[in-house]
Structure formats: structure tokens, C-alpha cells
Amino acid sequence: MAHGLNPVVMVGKNGLTDGVWQAVDEALENHELIKIKFIDFKDSKHDIAAQLTKTLSAELIGIIGNIAILYRQNPDKEKRVVSFENVR
């Protein structure tokens, strides 16, 4: 499901800033399934992804190259974007 998605958040030279935290939280709220691209801090991508998922109550789906895939289901059924009903 994430294959066709473009990264919506970039982690750059400043690392895990307040702006990155806010952007990830908002992206999860709006899209549920997102990609985060690591332009810098590539050696820390696993630690950063773990921090984000723990603090923002999300799930780390995986890391492919320098892109992390995160998921957080919207608690409001009316606003849910991702459906796993027909996924195998």
C-alpha cells in the first residue's frame, strides 16, 4: 500500500526538530500511512523512527533504504483513509 506514496516529511541537517515532530504528527493524522525520507541522519534512521513511533503512538511498518514507513490509524472512523479489508 505504501509503494506508490511519496515521502511527506524529510529529516534534514537539523535532525529531529520540533517542526519534524509536528509534520509527522499532522501527516499521520491526515494520511495514516506515510513515508519519511532521511536526507541526513541516515545512520540514526532506526533510532529516530523508533522515537517517532513511540512518542506519536504509531507503528513502524518498515525502513527501505533511507525511507521509513509509519502508520497510525485515525481514531475517527469517518476520517480513516487506509483500509486493510482487501489486503493480502
Contacts in CASP RR format, 6 or more apart in sequence:
PFRMAT RR
TARGET T0000
AUTHOR 0000-0000-0000
METHOD contacts of the structure
MODEL  1
MAHGLNPVVMVGKNGLTDGVWQAVDEALENHELIKIKFIDFKDSKHDIAA
QLTKTLSAELIGIIGNIAILYRQNPDKEKRVVSFENVR
1 33 0 8 1.000
1 82 0 8 1.000
1 87 0 8 1.000
2 33 0 8 1.000
2 35 0 8 1.000
2 61 0 8 1.000
2 69 0 8 1.000
5 33 0 8 1.000
5 34 0 8 1.000
5 35 0 8 1.000
6 35 0 8 1.000
7 34 0 8 1.000
7 35 0 8 1.000
7 36 0 8 1.000
7 37 0 8 1.000
7 67 0 8 1.000
8 23 0 8 1.000
8 27 0 8 1.000
8 31 0 8 1.000
8 34 0 8 1.000
8 35 0 8 1.000
8 36 0 8 1.000
9 20 0 8 1.000
9 23 0 8 1.000
9 24 0 8 1.000
9 27 0 8 1.000
9 34 0 8 1.000
9 35 0 8 1.000
9 36 0 8 1.000
9 37 0 8 1.000
10 36 0 8 1.000
10 37 0 8 1.000
10 38 0 8 1.000
10 39 0 8 1.000
11 20 0 8 1.000
11 36 0 8 1.000
11 37 0 8 1.000
11 38 0 8 1.000
11 39 0 8 1.000
11 40 0 8 1.000
11 41 0 8 1.000
11 45 0 8 1.000
11 48 0 8 1.000
12 38 0 8 1.000
12 39 0 8 1.000
12 40 0 8 1.000
12 41 0 8 1.000
13 39 0 8 1.000
13 40 0 8 1.000
15 40 0 8 1.000
15 41 0 8 1.000
15 48 0 8 1.000
16 41 0 8 1.000
16 48 0 8 1.000
16 51 0 8 1.000
16 52 0 8 1.000
21 52 0 8 1.000
21 55 0 8 1.000
21 56 0 8 1.000
24 34 0 8 1.000
24 36 0 8 1.000
24 52 0 8 1.000
24 56 0 8 1.000
24 70 0 8 1.000
25 56 0 8 1.000
27 34 0 8 1.000
28 34 0 8 1.000
28 56 0 8 1.000
28 58 0 8 1.000
28 70 0 8 1.000
28 71 0 8 1.000
28 72 0 8 1.000
29 72 0 8 1.000
29 74 0 8 1.000
30 81 0 8 1.000
31 81 0 8 1.000
32 71 0 8 1.000
32 72 0 8 1.000
32 73 0 8 1.000
32 74 0 8 1.000
32 80 0 8 1.000
32 81 0 8 1.000
32 82 0 8 1.000
33 61 0 8 1.000
33 69 0 8 1.000
33 70 0 8 1.000
33 71 0 8 1.000
33 81 0 8 1.000
33 82 0 8 1.000
34 69 0 8 1.000
34 70 0 8 1.000
34 71 0 8 1.000
35 67 0 8 1.000
35 68 0 8 1.000
35 69 0 8 1.000
35 70 0 8 1.000
36 49 0 8 1.000
36 52 0 8 1.000
36 67 0 8 1.000
36 68 0 8 1.000
36 69 0 8 1.000
36 70 0 8 1.000
37 66 0 8 1.000
37 67 0 8 1.000
38 45 0 8 1.000
38 48 0 8 1.000
38 66 0 8 1.000
38 67 0 8 1.000
38 68 0 8 1.000
39 66 0 8 1.000
41 48 0 8 1.000
42 66 0 8 1.000
45 63 0 8 1.000
45 66 0 8 1.000
45 68 0 8 1.000
46 63 0 8 1.000
48 68 0 8 1.000
49 60 0 8 1.000
49 62 0 8 1.000
49 63 0 8 1.000
49 68 0 8 1.000
49 70 0 8 1.000
50 60 0 8 1.000
52 58 0 8 1.000
52 68 0 8 1.000
52 70 0 8 1.000
53 59 0 8 1.000
53 60 0 8 1.000
53 70 0 8 1.000
56 70 0 8 1.000
56 72 0 8 1.000
57 72 0 8 1.000
58 70 0 8 1.000
58 71 0 8 1.000
58 72 0 8 1.000
59 70 0 8 1.000
59 71 0 8 1.000
59 72 0 8 1.000
60 68 0 8 1.000
60 69 0 8 1.000
60 70 0 8 1.000
61 69 0 8 1.000
61 70 0 8 1.000
61 71 0 8 1.000
62 68 0 8 1.000
62 69 0 8 1.000
63 69 0 8 1.000
71 82 0 8 1.000
73 80 0 8 1.000
73 82 0 8 1.000
74 80 0 8 1.000
74 81 0 8 1.000
END
